[in-house]
């Protein structure tokens, strides 16, 4: 009988898509398949929190199904070799791109954040994307899958006053590292309090001031526990929806480079409301006499940051010479 034949590829692809759909259904997440214009993204998953609220935290998903995607077995991972066009597409995609490979024989699916792999300096030069065998999709908690989209394990605090109190009360607890999240929030404000700057200079300046103010007889001490505490502030900003932080980029510094990230992130409307709340509380304390009036000085006020000229001025002659040699216009 002369009828259209679909071959084996289409059924395999649908089995893989069905596995992601099943994961979304059983874990309570939202799956939106790409109906038209699929050029490297099969669909999107949106994170639904424990309260069954859709959060807007979204990841893109590309599914590859079939035995051929498991032939490059590297003990603890599978190696996936993408085409160059997909490498460029996924690396530049505005959302995390979770690559899922599905084995129709076992019914198991494995995943990794392909965009993160392609952007990671430690993976530069690799022709493949590594998909850990430990990343079994069917056993992955949604918070883990959505981590690079900014989903954290910290609970959301509805009341903004309670958020301010949390900033005030979350402290390191180490005598040689006196620091609160409130320190980092108000001292990082910049751009007319429309953005927040985060970096180790803010951390160290705040700690050193607090040590001097407390007349401490010891210097600042910072180990792994303190590093975790400070990075927890980045998670707090995201969990409380206070700033538009590129958490995936932060994770490259935190995981790959084992260092604190540095960034400037716009405050959300909620973050700006928190600044206004702090200003109102400061005004109340002024009126009660608990705080002195110091003119134009406020608790929540913008600070300035800059590239230190001392860090690059010696390179300026070399930069100029390079331009002249390469044919750039004389400046």
C-alpha positions in Angstrom: 0.0 0.0 0.0 1.4 3.4 -1.1 1.0 5.6 2.1 3.2 8.2 3.8 5.8 6.6 6.1 7.0 8.4 9.2 10.1 6.4 9.9 11.6 5.9 13.4 12.8 9.4 14.1 9.4 11.0 14.8 8.1 8.4 17.3 11.4 8.7 19.2 11.2 12.4 19.4 7.7 12.3 20.7 8.6 9.8 23.4 11.3 12.2 24.6 8.9 15.1 24.6 6.3 13.0 26.4 9.0 12.2 29.1 9.4 16.0 29.8 5.6 16.5 29.8 5.3 13.7 32.3 8.0 15.2 34.5 6.1 18.6 34.4 2.8 16.9 35.3 4.1 14.8 38.2 6.2 17.7 39.7 3.5 20.3 39.2 5.4 22.5 36.7 4.1 24.2 33.6 5.2 22.9 30.2 4.7 24.8 27.0 5.7 23.0 23.8 6.9 25.0 20.9 4.2 24.6 18.3 5.8 26.5 15.4 9.2 27.8 14.6 11.2 25.2 16.5 14.8 25.8 15.5 16.6 24.5 18.6 14.1 24.8 21.5 11.3 22.3 21.9 9.5 24.1 24.7 9.7 26.0 28.0 9.1 25.0 31.6 7.9 27.6 34.1 8.6 27.1 37.8 5.6 26.6 40.1 6.5 27.0 43.8 5.3 24.9 46.7 2.3 27.2 47.1 1.2 26.3 43.6 2.0 29.8 42.4 3.4 30.4 38.9 6.6 32.4 39.4 7.6 33.5 35.9 10.9 31.8 36.4 11.3 30.0 33.0 13.8 27.7 31.3 14.0 26.6 27.7 14.2 22.9 26.9 15.7 21.0 24.0 15.0 17.2 23.9 17.0 14.6 22.1 15.6 11.1 22.1 17.1 7.8 20.9 20.0 5.3 21.5 22.4 7.3 19.4 22.6 10.1 22.0 24.0 7.6 24.5 26.9 6.2 22.5 29.5 8.6 23.9 29.6 7.2 27.4 32.3 8.8 29.6 31.8 6.9 32.9 29.9 9.4 35.0 28.5 11.4 32.1 27.3 11.3 28.5 29.0 13.5 25.9 26.7 15.3 23.5 28.2 16.9 20.4 26.1 19.8 19.2 26.3 21.3 15.8 28.0 24.7 15.7 24.7 26.5 14.8 23.1 25.1 18.0 26.2 26.0 20.1 25.8 29.6 19.1 22.1 29.6 19.4 22.0 28.1 22.9 24.9 30.2 24.2 23.2 33.4 23.2 19.7 32.4 24.3 18.0 34.7 26.8 16.9 31.8 29.1 18.8 28.8 30.5 18.7 26.0 27.9 18.2 22.6 29.5 19.3 19.9 27.2 17.5 16.6 27.9 18.6 13.3 26.3 16.0 10.5 26.6 16.6 6.7 26.4 13.4 5.1 25.0 14.8 1.7 26.0 15.0 2.4 29.8 12.6 5.3 29.9 15.2 7.5 31.6 16.1 11.1 30.8 19.2 13.0 31.7 19.8 16.7 31.6 22.2 19.6 31.9 22.1 23.4 31.4 23.6 23.6 27.9 23.8 27.4 27.9 25.8 27.3 31.2 28.2 24.7 29.8 28.8 26.7 26.7 29.3 30.0 28.7 31.6 28.4 31.3 35.3 29.3 30.9 36.3 26.0 32.4 34.6 24.2 29.4 36.0 26.5 26.7 37.3 24.5 23.8 35.2 21.4 24.5 33.5 20.1 21.4 31.0 18.3 23.5 28.5 19.1 26.3 28.7 16.9 29.3 25.5 15.5 30.7 26.0 14.0 34.1 24.4 10.6 34.8 23.6 11.9 38.2 21.2 14.4 36.6 18.3 11.9 36.2 15.4 14.1 35.2 12.7 11.9 36.8 14.4 12.3 40.2 15.4 15.9 39.9 13.6 18.4 42.3 12.3 21.3 40.4 14.3 23.8 42.5 17.5 22.1 41.2 16.3 22.1 37.6 15.4 25.8 37.8 18.5 27.0 39.8 20.1 28.9 36.9 16.8 30.7 36.4 17.1 32.2 39.9 15.1 29.7 41.9 16.5 29.2 45.4 15.5 27.3 48.5 14.8 30.4 50.5 11.1 31.1 51.3 9.4 34.2 49.9 8.4 36.8 52.6 5.2 38.5 51.6 5.3 41.4 54.0 7.9 44.0 53.0 8.4 45.1 56.6 9.4 41.5 57.4 11.8 41.6 54.5 13.5 44.7 56.1 13.6 43.0 59.5 15.2 39.9 57.9 17.9 42.1 56.3 18.5 43.6 59.8 18.6 40.3 61.7 20.4 38.0 59.2 24.0 38.3 60.4 27.1 36.3 60.0 27.4 35.5 63.7 31.3 35.5 63.5 33.1 38.1 65.7 35.8 38.6 63.1 33.2 39.0 60.4 30.5 41.4 61.7 28.1 41.8 58.7 24.4 41.9 58.1 22.4 41.6 54.9 21.1 45.1 55.7 24.7 46.3 55.4 25.0 44.8 51.9 21.7 46.1 50.7 21.9 49.8 51.7 25.7 50.1 51.1 25.3 48.6 47.6 22.7 51.0 46.4 23.7 53.0 43.4 22.3 54.7 40.3 20.0 57.0 42.3 18.9 53.9 44.3 17.6 52.2 41.1 20.3 49.5 41.1 22.4 47.5 43.6 26.1 46.9 43.3 27.5 43.7 44.7 31.2 42.9 45.1 33.8 41.9 47.6 34.8 45.6 48.1 31.4 46.3 49.5 31.7 43.3 51.8 35.1 44.1 53.1 34.4 47.8 53.6 31.3 47.0 55.6 33.1 44.4 57.8 36.1 46.6 58.4 33.9 49.5 59.4 31.9 47.3 61.8 35.1 46.0 63.4 36.4 49.6 64.0 33.0 50.7 65.3 32.9 47.8 67.7 36.6 48.6 68.8 37.5 45.0 68.0 41.0 43.9 68.8 41.2 41.5 65.9 41.3 41.7 62.1 38.7 40.5 59.6 38.6 36.7 59.1 36.9 35.1 56.1 36.7 31.5 55.4 34.3 29.1 53.7 31.5 29.7 56.1 31.7 33.5 55.6 31.9 33.0 51.8 28.7 31.0 51.9 27.0 33.6 54.1 27.8 36.4 51.7 26.7 34.5 48.6 23.5 33.8 50.5 22.7 37.5 50.1 22.6 37.1 46.3 20.1 34.3 46.8 18.1 36.5 49.2 17.8 39.3 46.6 16.4 36.7 44.2 14.1 34.9 46.6 12.6 38.2 47.8 12.3 39.6 44.2 14.4 42.6 45.1 16.7 42.8 42.1 17.0 41.5 38.6 20.2 39.4 39.2 21.6 37.2 36.4 22.0 34.2 38.7 23.3 31.9 36.0 26.2 34.3 35.4 26.8 34.5 39.2 27.0 30.7 39.3 29.8 30.7 36.8 31.9 32.7 39.2 30.7 30.9 42.3 31.0 27.3 41.0 33.6 27.4 38.2 35.9 30.1 39.5 35.2 29.6 43.2 34.9 33.3 43.8 32.3 35.8 44.7 30.5 37.4 41.7 30.6 41.1 40.9 27.5 42.7 39.4 25.2 45.7 39.1 21.6 44.7 39.0 18.5 46.9 38.6 16.2 46.8 41.6 12.7 45.5 40.9 9.7 47.6 41.8 9.6 45.7 45.1 13.3 46.5 45.7 12.6 50.2 45.2 9.6 50.0 47.6 12.0 48.5 50.2 14.2 51.6 49.8 11.2 53.8 50.3 10.2 51.8 53.4 13.7 52.3 54.9 13.5 56.0 54.1 10.1 56.2 55.9 11.5 54.4 58.9 14.5 56.7 59.0 12.1 59.7 58.9 10.2 58.3 61.8 13.3 57.9 63.8 14.4 61.4 63.0 11.1 62.8 64.2 11.3 60.8 67.4 14.9 62.1 68.1 16.3 58.5 67.9 18.4 59.6 64.9 20.1 62.9 64.4 19.4 65.0 61.3 22.6 65.1 59.2 21.2 67.1 56.3 21.2 65.3 53.0 22.6 62.0 54.4 20.3 59.0 54.5 20.6 55.3 55.4 19.3 54.2 51.9 21.2 56.4 49.5 23.2 55.9 46.4 26.9 55.1 46.5 29.3 55.5 43.6 31.6 52.8 42.1 34.2 53.0 39.4 37.0 51.2 37.5 40.1 51.9 39.5 42.5 53.8 37.2 45.4 52.2 39.1 44.4 48.8 37.8 44.7 49.6 34.1 46.7 52.9 33.6 49.9 51.0 32.9 48.2 49.3 30.0 47.1 52.4 28.3 50.3 53.0 26.3 50.1 49.3 25.1 46.5 49.7 24.2 47.3 52.8 22.1 50.3 51.0 20.4 48.1 48.0 19.6 45.5 50.2 17.9 48.2 51.9 15.9 49.7 48.7 14.7 46.4 47.1 13.9 45.4 50.2 11.8 43.1 51.9 14.2 42.6 55.6 13.9 44.9 57.8 15.9 43.2 59.1 19.0 
